[in-house]
Amino acid sequence: MNQRKNAVALRYNPKEGEAPRVIAKGQGHMAETILEKARENLVPIQEDPSLVEVLAKLELNEQIPAQLYQVVAEILAFVYQTDQREKQNGG
């Protein structure tokens, strides 16, 4: 069975003091477009199908629910570490 790819993009600005928000989501071609735009803009991509399934149920611009703070915090830590490594390597 060929499953359609899903993607969800989050926006987080710690200066705003709010939880991350869903800024894009889609399946199939739209998911591929979201991933392509992320790559073009050097946005780190974390693959977690079960998290994407949950986040895809949220509305656009909706903040993530408190139950997801821990897992999203782990993803943000991954993003931060990736950014730091790239800066150290001259990226």
Order of alpha helices (4+ residues) and beta strands (2+ residues): beta-beta-alpha-alpha-alpha
